Amino acid sequence: MIIRDEQLLVTVHRDDQGDYYLLPGGGQERFEPLHDTLRRECREEIAADIEVGELLFVRDYIGRNHEFAATDDAHQVEIMFACRVPDDYVPQSGAIPDPRQHGATWLPLATLASARLYPAALKPLLVARSKTPMYLGDVN
């Protein structure tokens, strides 16, 4: 989770309903340290070398409870850290973006209420700038 100047850095994706936004990050490889995973995924998705900070949120994603799951038996644990990009970073896709990803951008926190940001449960927490490590549960 990268916030700078009251803006959230997100990856931009497109489906049949239009653009939607996700946090950069992704799957951990076997025995890969969490911080290394996050650094690798950010290089792949947003072409950025990041600095990993403190733990912010933990979310479960149980596929049978969500509309976007590829399979009902999917179960992911998503761990979100506060991160930083270099001051001169310009949002862009990395060399290995996600399949529906077509860019990266700064999304103003003031516009989160109307943005298709997933998981949507993050919106009020980001606007309030919650910083206490928090378990979110199985939310969308």
C-alpha positions in Angstrom: 0.0 0.0 0.0 1.7 3.2 -1.2 0.2 6.5 -0.3 1.8 9.8 -1.2 0.3 13.3 -1.3 -3.1 12.0 -0.3 -3.1 9.6 -3.3 -3.0 5.8 -3.4 -0.8 4.0 -6.0 -2.9 1.4 -7.7 -2.8 -0.9 -10.7 -5.5 -0.2 -13.3 -7.4 -3.2 -14.7 -10.2 -3.5 -17.2 -13.2 -5.9 -17.5 -16.5 -5.8 -19.3 -17.8 -3.1 -16.8 -14.8 -0.8 -17.3 -11.7 0.1 -15.2 -11.1 -1.1 -11.7 -8.2 -0.7 -9.3 -6.1 -3.1 -7.2 -3.2 -2.7 -4.9 0.1 -3.8 -6.4 1.3 -7.1 -5.1 0.7 -10.8 -5.7 1.5 -14.4 -5.1 4.3 -15.6 -2.9 6.7 -18.3 -4.2 7.5 -21.2 -2.0 9.9 -20.2 0.7 10.1 -16.7 -0.5 10.3 -14.1 2.3 7.2 -11.8 2.4 9.2 -8.6 1.8 11.0 -10.1 -1.1 7.7 -11.2 -2.6 6.3 -7.7 -2.4 9.5 -6.1 -3.9 9.4 -8.6 -6.8 5.7 -8.1 -7.5 6.0 -4.3 -7.5 8.9 -4.6 -10.0 6.7 -6.8 -12.2 3.5 -4.8 -11.9 4.5 -1.2 -11.4 8.2 -1.1 -12.4 9.1 0.3 -9.0 11.8 -0.6 -6.4 9.9 -0.1 -3.2 10.8 0.3 0.5 8.6 -2.0 2.7 7.3 -0.6 5.9 5.0 -1.7 8.7 2.1 -4.2 8.5 -1.2 -2.5 8.0 -3.9 -5.1 7.1 -4.5 -8.8 6.7 -7.4 -10.1 4.6 -8.8 -13.5 3.8 -10.3 -14.1 0.4 -12.5 -17.2 0.2 -13.6 -17.6 -3.4 -17.0 -19.1 -2.8 -18.0 -15.8 -1.0 -16.9 -13.4 -3.8 -18.1 -12.7 -7.3 -14.6 -12.6 -9.0 -13.3 -16.0 -7.9 -12.1 -18.3 -10.6 -13.0 -21.2 -8.4 -15.1 -21.7 -5.3 -12.2 -23.4 -3.5 -9.8 -20.5 -3.8 -8.5 -19.2 -0.5 -5.9 -16.4 -0.3 -4.4 -14.6 2.6 -3.4 -11.1 1.6 -1.0 -9.2 3.8 -0.7 -5.5 3.2 2.2 -3.3 4.2 2.8 0.4 4.1 5.4 1.0 1.4 7.3 3.8 -0.3 8.4 4.4 -3.9 11.2 6.7 -4.9 10.3 10.4 -4.9 10.7 10.6 -8.7 8.6 7.5 -9.4 6.0 7.9 -12.3 3.2 5.3 -12.4 3.6 2.7 -15.1 3.1 -1.0 -15.7 6.1 -3.2 -15.1 7.5 -5.9 -17.4 5.1 -8.6 -16.1 1.8 -7.0 -15.4 -1.3 -9.0 -14.4 -3.4 -10.3 -17.3 -6.1 -7.6 -17.1 -3.8 -4.8 -16.0 -3.3 -1.9 -18.5 -1.5 0.6 -16.3 -0.8 2.1 -12.9 -1.9 5.4 -11.5 -2.2 7.6 -8.4 -5.8 7.5 -7.2 -6.8 10.5 -5.0 -8.0 9.3 -1.6 -10.8 11.9 -1.9 -12.3 9.9 -4.8 -12.2 6.4 -3.2 -15.9 6.4 -2.4 -16.8 6.3 -6.1 -13.8 4.3 -7.4 -14.0 0.6 -8.2 -11.2 -0.3 -5.7 -10.9 -3.8 -4.5 -11.1 -4.8 -1.7 -13.8 -2.1 -1.2 -13.6 -2.6 2.6 -10.3 -0.7 2.4 -11.9 2.6 1.3 -13.0 3.9 4.7 -9.9 2.7 6.4 -7.7 4.5 3.8 -9.6 7.7 4.0 -9.4 7.6 7.8 -5.7 6.8 7.4 -5.9 3.8 9.8 -2.4 2.6 10.7 -3.0 0.0 13.4 -2.3 -3.5 12.1 -5.8 -4.9 11.5 -7.4 -8.2 10.4 -10.1 -7.4 7.9 -11.6 -10.9 7.6 -13.1 -12.3 4.4 -14.2 -9.0 2.9 -14.6 -7.6 -0.6 
